Amino acid sequence: MAELFPLAEELSCSICLEPFKEPVTTPCGHNFCRSCLDETWVVQGPPYRCPQCRTVYQVRPQLHKNTVLCAVVEQFLQAEQARTPVEDWTPPARSTASSAATEVACDHCLKEIAVKTCLVCMASFCQEHLRPHIDSPAFQDHPLQPPVRDLLRRKCSQHNRLRELFCPEHGECICHICLVEHKTCTPTPLSQASVDLENKLRHKLTIMYSHINGATKALEDVRSKQQSVQDSMKRKMEQLRQEYMEMKAVIDAAETSSTRKLKEEENRVSGKLDTVYQVLLKKKSEMQNLKKEVELCLAKGDEFEFLERAAKLQGESTKPVYIPKIDLDHDLIKGIYQGALDLKSQLRLSVKSLQDKKVEEHCGSGNVGDHTESTSKRSGKKTAPDKKTKKAPVAATPASYFSFPNKVPTFGAPGQSLEIPPDATPKASAAQPNSVALKAKILENFLAKSRTELLEYFVKVVFDYNTAHNKVSLADNYTTASVADTVQHYRSHPQRFTYCSQVLGLHCYKKGIHYWEVELQKNNFCGVGVCYGSMERQGPESRLGRNPNSWCVEWFNNKISAWHNNVEKTLPSTKATKVGVLLNCDHGFVIFFAVTEKVHLMYKFKVDFAEAVYPAFWVFSAGTKLSICTK
């Protein structure tokens, strides 16, 4: 039955959802039952529209019967009827008790049981009262038959004769005299008609049972799809919420940075003005004191004392007060404000572009309703795609402006995004922000996050047994790695490290943002990093950071270094024994944090990852142990 479902859907009318009955084809190429389409257009009135594609006809089209489709539907229905019914069910059998076997009372005495019914007398008689029909010659032409129950009901009311025939054309029982009125019909004996109709009803019942089973399965499928849609939309809404949260975080970071720069400029100018104010205040005080001394000197009556005092005061400096020019850096303020305006304009343009794109798609769809979309497979003719619509560039969403320059918001699994084909990527324009600047903002935003915020991206990492070097011992459900005292004799595997005592994480990450933490014990010869799955497993080039396919932070004795492509960058020492790794595949960077009560940046790599990335670990000296932390 399942294999007939696709064909049943294609051969069903999209109006009544049942197999076509006298299918007709519209000028636009869609098929419907003639009666369904006629009723639809009668109710709809001019102008007439195709229920499938909504094509408008000012004049009602001339419809023609689709003979090919009609023959296909007929063959399909015959095949469906000929199918073997459900094995665990058979139609109930009709009662086999005949009318003759039922006890009938004698119409003469009304006491004894009748043994025969006279079709001329139209009465039933017991053995005693039947004797005249047997002994008397007057009753010899009266045909007798086994007792007939409900004789009055079976008599023809018009001719007073027993109705022994059935007319299938009129669906009624008739007598032999009624045959004159049913010359064009094909009456059959009641027994034969009863058998024929019983077989037809049993077959109809079988088909109905099959249809009920199909409807039950269809109901289950619809309910399952409904639940699936609800679950899918819940995931999509959660993913969309994450995208908008990230966009808000980017905007908040931009606002914080701009506000901080304005505050720094305010503090700079205010500090200088405060210094000038203090100098002027001191200068004013000195001038007031000098003024008082000059006034006292002029009040002296002794000429000798006046001359000495006046000569001294005459030498005091009385230069005018100098006020340096201190002003705000208006170019800086203007640049910051203009940046905010540009960001707002970019948001508006991106939202408007997305809305315009949705309007174009809606108009290009021919205003087809949800019912039309759900029955598009039944149209019998596929609509060719619009080439212009196919070549039109995909409008960038706000999420793609601020989070994924070449990606649209993700509606799949958490931590994944959907890549836009290269030919659909919008070309760079003045309205689009610089992707490098956006990545820098996003990186700055993540560098400013607290450990609590980083733990929102936490993933569970376990070691991959098949990659562990024979000197690496794995324990605690593959969450602890240490240098083994003896060779572990792991079975051979193409992904196993054979040169360096290293091990990779079990899961790889190609999209999304992921964070994990590693606890270090006796951290004098160990390393934590990430690498491509294609990194070498043999030879010196298989060591973390000594090839272009890996990035790590390494402890070598008391020295801490960052390594990539065999280039070393010495890092400041830290007492932290826990390392946090933030891998952002979508924006292209990996950050290593020293984790104490707070997180402190150790080193960051900016990488446009070309393939899936694995967590990677290196242990060397005895006693070194790395443990994956739980959230």
Secondary structure, 3 states (H helix, E strand, C coil): CHHHHHHHHHCECCCCCCECCCEEECCCCCEEEHHHHHHHHHHHCCCEECCCCCCEECCCCCCEECHHHHHHHHHHHHHHHHCCCCCCCCCCCCCCCCCCCCCCECCCCCCCECCEEECCCCEEECCCCCHHHHHCHHHCCCCEECCCCCHHHHECCCCCCECCEEECCCCEEECCHHHHCCCCCCCEEHHHHHHHHHHHHHHHHHHHHHHHHHHHHHHHHHHHHHHHHHHHHHHHHHHHHHHHHHHHHHHHHHHHHHHHHHHHHHHHHHHHHHHHHHHHHHHHHHHHHHHHHHHHHHCCCCHHHHHHHHHHHHCCCCCCCCCCCCCCCHHHHHHHHHHHHHHHHHHHHHHHHHHHHHHHHHHHCCCCCHHHHHCHHHCCCCCCCCHHHHHCCCCCCHHHHHCCCCEECCCCCCCCCEECCHHHCCCCCCCCCCHHHHHHHHHHHHHCCCHHHHHHHECCCCECHHHCCCCEEEECCCCEEEECCCCCCCCCCCCCCCCCCEEEECCCECCCEEEEEEEEECCCEEEEEEEECCCCCCCHHHCCCCCCCEEEEEEECCEEEEEECCEEEEECCCCCCEEEEEEECCCCEEEEEEECCCEEEEEEEECCCCCCEEEEEEECCCCCEEEECCC
